[in-house]
Amino acid sequence: MSEHPVASEHPAGPGGVADLELRPALEAVLMVVDEPVTEEHLAKILKRPRRAVADALRELADEYTVQKRGFELRLVAGGWRFYTRPEYAAAVEGFVLDGQQARLTQAALETLAVVAYRQPVSRSRVSAVRGVNCDGVMRTLLQRGLVEEAGAEPETGAILYRTTNYFLEWMGLRGLDELPELAPFLPEADAIEGETQEGVPSFDPDAPDAPGYEYTQDTAD
């Protein structure tokens, strides 16, 4: 009886990767990506069935967890990428930042939250929700790649903004549906209605000259 190499039991297409070589090939590709890559894209690159790629990715993720490696393989923003484990964040931060602060300010975080939950939303509506002018903060979020333009509002022509895939990756979310529910943090509906009836002025937040429209400028981005 003739013997055949084990890899030949799982032939790959031209330029493809045999099953026994799939996991190290995935590791090699994932080591050089700068954003999460989808299972479909990996399957196309490696010329393997998507199901085989998906299974191999989950096996690798479980293996790294069992071995308690300093990194992990996570599914974030619809794709897979290597990340350092949270418990080693202090070590990584010390190496990367070297004492420099690169975190978003409170104003930027508040603005980002409004965009995340109200998107697509214009700058003026974000300013109305926060009660301060957010133009400078929005520029910071755009530069950081956390928000992007999403067309224009039909009624006013104002530019609309939404969060990016990088935002999902930064937050460790697979999609916007994983954002926490706001209901537990909001006042009761009856209380809101009562306040409105007590004379809180109503206005179009996209009309800076509307009655009651006053806000201050954020002092820091």
MARFI-653716 format. One record per residue: chain; y, z, x of N, C-alpha, C, CB in turn; residue in one letter. Coordinates in steps of 0.2 Angstrom, whole numbers, plus 5000, padded with zeros to 4 digits. Each point is the difference from the previous one (the first is absolute). Glycine has a CB too. Layout:
BEGIN
R   chain    n_y    n_z    n_x   ca_y   ca_z   ca_x    c_y    c_z    c_x   cb_y   cb_z   cb_x   resn
R       A      Y      Z      X      Y      Z      X      Y      Z      X      Y      Z      X      A
...
// end
This chain:
BEGIN
R   chain    n_y    n_z    n_x   ca_y   ca_z   ca_x    c_y    c_z    c_x   cb_y   cb_z   cb_x   resn
R       A   4994   5000   5004   5006   5000   4996   5006   5000   5004   4994   5006   4991      M
R       A   5011   4990   5008   5006   4999   5004   5005   5005   4998   4998   4988   5002      S
R       A   5005   5015   5003   5005   5005   4998   5007   4997   5000   4993   5009   5005      E
R       A   5012   4993   4991   5006   4998   5000   5005   5005   5001   4997   4991   4992      H
R       A   5009   5008   5011   5005   5005   5000   5002   5003   4993   5005   4995   5011      P
R       A   4996   5012   4989   5002   5003   4994   5006   4996   4997   4995   5011   5004      V
R       A   5010   4988   5000   5006   4997   4997   4999   4993   4996   5006   5005   5009      A
R       A   4988   4992   4993   4999   4993   4996   4997   5001   4993   4998   4996   5011      S
R       A   5000   5011   4988   4998   5001   4993   5006   5000   4995   4991   5007   5004      E
R       A   5015   4993   4999   5006   5000   4996   5005   4995   5002   4999   5012   4997      H
R       A   4999   4982   5003   5004   4994   5003   5007   5000   4997   4990   4994   5002      P
R       A   5015   5004   5002   5007   5000   4998   5002   4992   5000   5003   5012   5004      A
R       A   5002   4987   4992   5002   4993   5000   5003   4998   5007   5002   5001   4987      G
R       A   5000   4993   5014   5004   4998   5006   5006   5004   5001   4996   4988   4998      P
R       A   5004   5015   5008   5005   5004   5002   5000   5007   4997   5007   4990   5001      G
R       A   4988   5011   4995   5000   5007   4996   4997   5005   5004   4999   4994   4990      G
R       A   5000   5012   5007   4997   5006   5003   4994   5002   4997   5012   5003   5003      V
R       A   4983   4998   5001   4993   5003   4997   5001   5007   4998   4994   4992   5008      A
R       A   5002   5010   4987   5000   5007   4997   5001   5005   5005   4994   4996   4991      D
R       A   5002   5004   5015   5000   5005   5005   5006   5000   5004   4988   4999   5000      L
R       A   5016   4996   5000   5006   5000   5003   5006   5001   4996   4995   4992   5008      E
R       A   5004   5009   4985   5005   5000   4996   5005   5006   5001   4993   4994   4992      L
R       A   5004   5012   5009   5004   5006   5000   5004   5000   5006   4991   5006   4994      R
R       A   5006   4992   5012   5005   5000   5006   5005   4995   5000   4991   5004   5007      P
R       A   5007   4990   4989   5005   4995   4999   5006   5002   4996   4991   4992   5001      A
R       A   5007   5012   4994   5006   5003   4995   5004   5005   5004   4992   4999   4990      L
R       A   5005   5005   5014   5004   5005   5004   5005   4996   5005   4990   5008   5000      E
R       A   5007   4987   5003   5004   4996   5005   5006   4997   4996   4990   4997   5007      A
R       A   5009   5000   4987   5006   4997   4996   5005   5006   4998   4992   4990   4996      V
R       A   5005   5015   5002   5004   5005   4997   5004   5004   5005   4992   5001   4991      L
R       A   5006   4998   5016   5004   5004   5005   5007   4996   5001   4989   5004   5005      M
R       A   5011   4990   4993   5006   4996   5002   5005   4998   4994   4993   4995   5009      V
R       A   5005   5007   4985   5004   4999   4994   5006   5005   5000   4990   4996   4994      V
R       A   5015   5001   5003   5006   5005   5000   5002   5001   4992   5004   4995   5011      D
R       A   4991   5003   4985   5001   5002   4993   4993   5000   4997   5012   4996   4999      E
R       A   4987   5008   4995   4993   4999   4997   4998   4993   4999   5002   5012   4995      P
R       A   4992   4987   5006   4997   4993   4999   4994   5001   4995   5003   4996   5012      V
R       A   4997   4999   4983   4996   5000   4994   4993   4998   5002   5009   4997   4993      T
R       A   4986   5005   5003   4993   4999   5001   4999   4992   5000   4996   5011   4995      E
R       A   5008   4986   5000   4999   4993   5000   5002   4996   5006   5002   5001   4988      E
R       A   5004   5001   5015   5002   4997   5006   4995   5001   5006   5012   5002   4996      H
R       A   4986   5004   5004   4995   5002   5006   4993   4996   4999   5005   5011   5001      L
R       A   4993   4988   4992   4994   4996   4999   5001   4993   5002   4997   5007   4991      A
R       A   5009   4990   5008   5002   4993   5001   5000   4999   5008   5007   4999   4989      K
R       A   4996   5006   5015   5001   4999   5007   4993   5001   5003   5011   5005   5000      I
R       A   4985   4999   4998   4993   5001   5003   4995   4996   4997   5003   5012   5003      L
R       A   4998   4985   4992   4996   4995   4996   4993   5004   4998   5005   4990   5007      K
R       A   4997   5015   4990   4994   5004   4997   5002   5002   4992   4998   5005   5012      R
R       A   4997   4996   4984   5001   5002   4993   5005   5006   4999   4989   4995   4997      P
R       A   5015   5005   4998   5005   5005   4999   4996   5007   4999   5008   4992   4995      R
R       A   4986   5008   5002   4996   5006   4998   4998   5003   5007   4997   4995   4989      R
R       A   5001   5000   5016   4997   5003   5006   5006   5003   5004   4991   4991   5000      A
R       A   5015   5006   5000   5006   5003   5003   5002   5007   4997   5003   4988   5003      V
R       A   4997   5012   4991   5002   5006   4996   4995   5006   5002   5005   4993   4990      A
R       A   4989   5005   5010   4995   5005   5001   5000   5003   5008   4992   4995   4991      D
R       A   5009   5000   5013   5001   5002   5007   5006   5004   5001   4994   4990   5004      A
R       A   5012   5009   4993   5006   5004   5001   4999   5007   4997   5007   4989   4999      L
R       A   4989   5011   4996   4999   5007   4997   4995   5004   5004   5003   4996   4989      R
R       A   4993   5001   5014   4995   5003   5005   5004   5002   5006   4990   4993   4996      E
R       A   5014   5003   5007   5004   5002   5005   5005   5006   4999   5000   4988   5004      L
R       A   5003   5012   4990   5004   5006   4998   4996   5006   4999   5008   4992   4994      A
R       A   4986   5008   5003   4996   5006   5000   4998   5002   5007   4996   4996   4988      D
R       A   5002   5000   5016   4998   5001   5007   5005   5004   5004   4993   4990   5000      E
R       A   5014   5008   4999   5005   5003   5004   5001   5007   4997   5005   4989   5002      Y
R       A   4994   5012   4992   5001   5006   4997   4995   5005   5002   5005   4995   4990      T
R       A   4989   5003   5010   4994   5004   5002   5001   5002   5007   4992   4995   4992      V
R       A   5010   5000   5012   5001   5002   5008   5006   5004   5001   4994   4989   5002      Q
R       A   5010   5012   4993   5007   5003   5001   5004   4997   5005   4994   5011   4997      K
R       A   5007   4983   5003   5004   4996   5005   5007   5001   4999   4992   4991   5000      R
R       A   5012   5008   5005   5008   5001   4999   5003   4995   4996   5000   5006   5011      G
R       A   4996   4989   4987   5003   4995   4995   4996   4999   4994   5005   4994   5010      F
R       A   4997   5002   4985   4996   4999   4995   5002   4993   4997   4999   5012   4997      E
R       A   4996   4985   4999   5001   4994   4997   5001   5001   4993   4993   4994   5009      L
R       A   5013   5003   4989   5002   5002   4993   5002   4993   4996   5004   5012   5003      R
R       A   4994   4988   4990   5003   4995   4996   5006   5002   4997   4988   4997   4997      L
R       A   5018   4999   5005   5006   5002   4998   5004   4994   4998   5000   5010   5007      V
R       A   5004   4990   4988   5004   4994   4998   4996   4993   4999   5009   5006   5006      A
R       A   4984   4995   4992   4996   4994   4999   4996   4998   5006   5008   4997   4991      G
R       A   4993   5006   5015   4997   4998   5006   4998   5006   5004   5007   4989   5000      G
R       A   4989   5009   5005   4997   5005   5005   5004   5000   5007   4989   4999   4994      W
R       A   5012   5007   5008   5003   5001   5007   4998   5007   5003   5010   4992   4996      R
R       A   4990   5008   5011   4999   5006   5003   5006   5005   5000   4992   4994   5007      F
R       A   5007   5012   4992   5006   5005   5000   4997   5006   5003   5005   4996   4989      Y
R       A   5000   5008   5015   4998   5006   5003   4999   5005   4994   5007   4998   5011      T
R       A   4989   5007   4990   4998   5005   4995   5006   5005   4999   4988   4999   5003      R
R       A   5014   5003   4991   5005   5004   4999   5001   5007   5004   5000   4995   4989      P
R       A   4994   5007   5013   5000   5007   5004   5002   4999   5007   4991   5003   4993      E
R       A   5010   4990   5009   5002   4999   5007   5007   4997   5000   4989   4998   5004      Y
R       A   5015   5003   4990   5006   4997   4999   5005   5003   5005   4998   4998   4988      A
R       A   5002   5008   5013   5005   5003   5005   4999   4997   5007   4999   5011   4993      A
R       A   4995   4988   5009   4999   4997   5007   5003   4993   5000   4989   5007   5002      A
R       A   5009   4989   4993   5003   4993   5000   5007   5000   5000   4990   4997   4994      V
R       A   5013   5008   5001   5008   5000   4999   5003   5002   5007   4998   5003   4988      E
R       A   4999   5002   5016   5003   5002   5006   5000   4994   5005   4996   5011   4998      G
R       A   4999   4985   5002   4999   4994   5005   5005   4995   4998   4988   5003   5002      F
R       A   5012   4995   4991   5004   4994   4998   5007   5001   5000   4991   4997   4993      V
R       A   5011   5009   5004   5007   5002   4999   5003   5003   5007   4998   5001   4988      L
R       A   4998   5002   5015   5003   5003   5007   5006   5004   4998   4995   4991   5007      D
R       A   5005   5013   4988   5006   5005   4998   5005   4997   4996   4998   5005   5010      G
R       A   5001   4988   4988   5005   4997   4996   4998   5000   4993   5003   4993   5009      Q
R       A   5002   5008   4986   4999   5000   4993   5000   4993   4997   5005   5012   5000      Q
R       A   4990   4986   4997   5000   4993   4997   4998   5001   4992   4997   4995   5011      A
R       A   5004   5011   4987   4999   5001   4993   5005   4998   4995   4993   5009   5003      R
R       A   5006   4989   4991   5005   4998   4995   5004   5006   4998   4993   4990   4996      L
R       A   5013   5009   5003   5004   5006   4997   4999   5001   4993   5009   4997   5008      T
R       A   4993   5009   4990   4999   5002   4993   5003   4995   4995   5000   5012   5003      Q
R       A   5005   4985   4999   5004   4995   4995   4995   4994   5000   5012   5004   5003      A
R       A   4985   4994   5003   4996   4994   5000   4994   5001   4996   5005   4997   5011      A
R       A   4992   5009   4990   4994   5001   4996   5001   5000   4992   4996   5007   5010      L
R       A   5010   4996   4988   5001   5000   4993   5001   4993   4998   5006   5011   5001      E
R       A   4998   4985   5002   5001   4993   4998   4994   4996   5000   5011   5001   5005      T
R       A   4984   5000   5000   4994   4997   5000   4996   5002   4994   5000   4999   5012      L
R       A   5000   5007   4986   4996   5002   4994   5003   4997   4994   4998   5011   5005      A
R       A   5008   4988   4994   5003   4997   4994   4998   4993   5000   5010   5007   5000      V
R       A   4990   4989   5006   4998   4993   5000   4992   5000   4998   5009   4997   5009      V
R       A   4987   5007   4994   4993   5000   4999   4998   5001   4992   4999   5005   5012      A
R       A   5005   4999   4985   4998   5002   4993   5004   4995   4995   4997   5012   5003      Y
R       A   5008   4985   4999   5004   4996   4995   5000   4993   5002   5007   5010   4998      R
R       A   4989   4988   5007   5000   4993   5002   4998   4995   4995   4998   5004   5011      Q
R       A   5005   4990   4989   5005   4998   5004   5007   5002   4998   4994   4990   5002      P
R       A   5010   5012   5002   5006   5004   4998   5006   4998   5005   4993   5010   4995      V
R       A   5013   4990   5002   5006   4998   5004   5003   5006   5003   5002   4991   4992      S
R       A   5002   5008   5013   5003   5005   5004   5005   5004   4995   5000   4993   5011      R
R       A   5003   5004   4985   5005   5004   4996   4996   5005   4995   5008   4991   5000      S
R       A   4986   5007   4998   4996   5004   4995   4997   5006   5005   4997   4990   4992      R
R       A   5001   5008   5014   4998   5006   5004   5005   5005   5001   4992   4992   5006      V
R       A   5015   5005   4995   5005   5005   5001   5002   5004   4994   5005   4991   5008      S
R       A   4994   5006   4986   5001   5003   4994   4995   5006   4999   5005   4990   4995      A
R       A   4989   5009   5007   4994   5005   4999   5002   5006   5005   4992   4991   4997      V
R       A   5010   5007   5009   5001   5005   5005   5007   5004   5000   4992   4993   5007      R
R       A   5013   5003   4990   5006   5003   4999   5005   4999   5006   4995   5008   4993      G
R       A   5002   4988   5012   5004   4998   5006   4999   4993   5002   4999   5012   5004      V
R       A   5006   4985   5000   4999   4993   5002   4994   5000   5005   5013   4998   4998      N
R       A   4983   4997   5001   4994   5000   5004   5000   4994   5005   4994   5006   4991      C
R       A   5011   4990   5009   5000   4994   5004   4998   5000   5007   5009   4997   4993      D
R       A   4994   5008   5011   4998   5001   5007   4992   5002   5000   5012   5004   5003      G
R       A   4986   5001   4993   4993   5002   5000   4996   4994   4998   5003   5011   4997      V
R       A   4998   4985   4999   4996   4994   4998   5000   4995   5006   5003   5001   4988      M
R       A   5002   4998   5016   5000   4996   5006   4995   5003   5005   5012   4997   4998      R
R       A   4988   5010   5002   4995   5003   5005   4993   4998   4998   5008   5009   5002      T
R       A   4991   4992   4991   4993   4999   4998   4998   4993   5001   5001   5009   4991      L
R       A   5004   4986   5008   4998   4993   5001   4998   4999   5007   5008   4996   4991      L
R       A   4996   5007   5014   4999   4999   5007   4993   5003   5002   5013   5000   5002      Q
R       A   4985   5005   4995   4994   5003   5001   4994   4996   4997   5006   5011   5001      R
R       A   4996   4985   4995   4994   4996   4997   4997   5003   4994   4998   4995   5011      G
R       A   5005   5011   4986   4997   5004   4995   5002   4997   4993   5000   5010   5007      L
R       A   5005   4986   4993   5002   4997   4993   5002   4992   5002   5004   5011   4995      V
R       A   4996   4985   5000   5001   4993   5001   5004   4998   4993   4990   4998   5009      E
R       A   5013   4996   4992   5003   4997   4994   4995   4997   4996   5010   4997   5006      E
R       A   4991   5003   4987   4995   4998   4995   5004   4996   4995   4992   5010   5002      A
R       A   5012   4985   5000   5003   4996   4995   5007   5003   4997   4989   4996   4997      G
R       A   5013   5002   4998   5007   5002   4997   4999   5002   4993   5006   4993   5008      A
R       A   4998   5012   4990   5000   5002   4993   5003   4995   4995   5001   5012   5004      E
R       A   4995   4985   4991   5003   4995   4996   5007   5001   4997   4988   4997   4997      P
R       A   5013   5009   5000   5006   5002   4997   5006   5000   5004   4993   5007   4992      E
R       A   5006   4996   5014   5006   5001   5005   5000   4996   5006   5000   5011   4996      T
R       A   4994   4986   5006   5000   4997   5006   4999   5004   5006   5007   4991   4995      G
R       A   4993   5016   5004   4999   5005   5006   4993   4999   5003   5008   5008   4994      A
R       A   4992   4993   5013   4994   4999   5003   4995   5006   4999   5006   4994   5009      I
R       A   4988   5004   4989   4995   5006   4999   4996   5001   5006   4999   4996   4988      L
R       A   4999   5010   5012   4996   5003   5006   4993   5003   4998   5011   5002   5006      Y
R       A   4984   4997   4998   4994   5003   4999   4997   5003   5007   4998   4992   4990      R
R       A   4997   5012   5009   4996   5002   5006   4996   4995   5003   5000   5011   4996      T
R       A   4998   4989   5011   4996   4995   5003   4993   5003   5001   5010   4996   5006      T
R       A   4986   4999   4997   4993   5002   5002   5000   5006   5006   4996   4988   4996      N
R       A   5010   5011   5008   5000   5005   5005   5002   5007   4997   5004   4991   5008      Y
R       A   4999   5009   4987   5001   5007   4996   4994   5003   4998   5011   4996   4996      F
R       A   4984   5000   5001   4994   5002   4998   4996   5003   5006   5000   4992   4991      L
R       A   5000   5004   5015   4997   5002   5006   5003   5006   5002   4997   4988   5003      E
R       A   5009   5013   4997   5004   5006   5003   4998   5006   4996   5010   4993   5004      W
R       A   4989   5006   4989   4999   5005   4996   4992   5002   4999   5011   4997   4994      M
R       A   4985   4998   5009   4993   5001   5000   4997   4999   4993   5001   5008   5009      G
R       A   5002   4987   4987   4998   4998   4993   4997   4994   5000   5009   5006   4996      L
R       A   4986   4993   5000   4997   4993   4999   5004   4996   4995   4989   5005   5002      R
R       A   5015   4998   4994   5004   4996   4995   5005   5005   4997   4991   4991   4998      G
R       A   5014   5006   4998   5005   5004   4997   4997   5004   4995   5008   4991   5002      L
R       A   4986   5007   4995   4997   5005   4995   4998   5006   5003   4996   4990   4994      D
R       A   5004   5011   5012   4998   5007   5003   5006   5004   5001   4990   4995   5006      E
R       A   5016   5003   4992   5006   5004   5001   4999   5006   4995   5007   4990   5003      L
R       A   4995   5016   4999   4999   5006   4995   5004   4999   4994   4998   5007   5010      P
R       A   4999   4996   4984   5003   4999   4994   5007   5004   5000   4989   4999   4994      E
R       A   5016   4999   5003   5006   5003   5000   5001   5005   4994   5005   4990   5006      L
R       A   4991   5009   4989   5001   5005   4994   5000   5007   5002   4994   4991   4993      A
R       A   5002   5012   5011   5000   5007   5001   5006   5003   5003   4988   4999   5002      P
R       A   5016   4996   5001   5006   5002   5004   5006   4999   4996   4995   4998   5011      F
R       A   5005   4999   4983   5006   4998   4996   5001   5006   4994   4998   4987   5002      L
R       A   5008   5013   4996   5002   5005   4995   4996   4998   4993   5011   5003   5006      P
R       A   4989   5002   4990   4997   4998   4993   5004   4995   4997   4995   5011   4999      E
R       A   5002   4984   4997   5003   4995   4997   5006   5003   4995   4990   4992   5001      A
R       A   5008   5013   4995   5005   5003   4996   5006   5003   5003   4990   5003   4993      D
R       A   5009   5000   5013   5006   5002   5004   5004   4994   5002   4993   5010   5004      A
R       A   5004   4985   4998   5004   4994   5002   5004   4997   4994   4992   4997   5009      I
R       A   5005   5003   4985   5003   4998   4994   5006   5004   4998   4989   4995   4997      E
R       A   5010   5012   5004   5005   5004   4998   5006   5000   5005   4991   5007   4996      G
R       A   5008   4992   5010   5005   4999   5005   5004   4994   4998   4994   5006   5009      E
R       A   5003   4988   4990   5003   4994   4998   5005   5001   4994   4990   4994   5005      T
R       A   5007   5010   4990   5004   5000   4994   5006   5005   5001   4990   4998   4993      Q
R       A   5010   5006   5013   5006   5004   5001   5006   4997   5004   4991   5009   5000      E
R       A   5009   4984   5000   5006   4997   5003   4999   4997   5007   5006   5008   4992      G
R       A   4988   4992   5010   4999   4997   5007   5002   4992   4999   4991   5008   5003      V
R       A   5014   4990   5001   5002   4993   4999   4995   4995   5001   5011   5004   5003      P
R       A   4988   4991   4993   4996   4994   5002   5004   4994   5002   4992   5004   4991      S
R       A   5005   4993   5014   5003   4994   5003   4995   4995   5003   5010   5007   5002      F
R       A   4993   4987   5000   4996   4995   5003   5000   5002   5007   5002   4991   4992      D
R       A   4992   5011   5012   5000   5002   5007   5002   4994   5004   4992   5009   4998      P
R       A   5008   4985   5000   5002   4994   5004   5007   4998   4999   4989   4996   4999      D
R       A   5015   5008   4997   5007   4999   5000   5004   5006   5003   4998   4993   4989      A
R       A   5004   5006   5017   5004   5006   5004   5006   5002   4996   4995   4996   5011      P
R       A   5008   5000   4985   5006   5002   4997   4999   5003   4993   5006   4991   5006      D
R       A   4988   5010   4992   4998   5003   4994   5002   5007   4999   4990   4992   4999      A
R       A   5012   5011   4996   5002   5007   4999   4994   5004   5002   5007   4998   4991      P
R       A   4995   5007   5013   4995   5005   5003   4997   4998   5006   4998   5004   4988      G
R       A   5003   4990   5014   4996   4998   5006   5004   5002   5007   4996   4990   4993      Y
R       A   5001   5015   5009   5003   5003   5006   4995   5002   5005   5010   5004   4994      E
R       A   4990   4994   5012   4995   5003   5005   5004   5000   5007   4990   4995   4993      Y
R       A   5006   5009   5011   5003   5001   5007   4996   4996   5005   5004   5011   4997      T
R       A   4998   4988   5009   4997   4996   5005   4995   5005   5004   5010   4991   5001      Q
R       A   4984   5006   5000   4995   5004   5004   5003   5000   5007   4990   4997   4993      D
R       A   5010   5009   5010   5003   5000   5007   4995   4998   5005   5007   5009   4996      T
R       A   4986   4991   5003   4995   4998   5005   4995   4996   4997   5002   5011   5006      A
R       A   4996   4984   4998   4994   4995   4998   4994   5004   5000   5007   4990   5003      D
// end
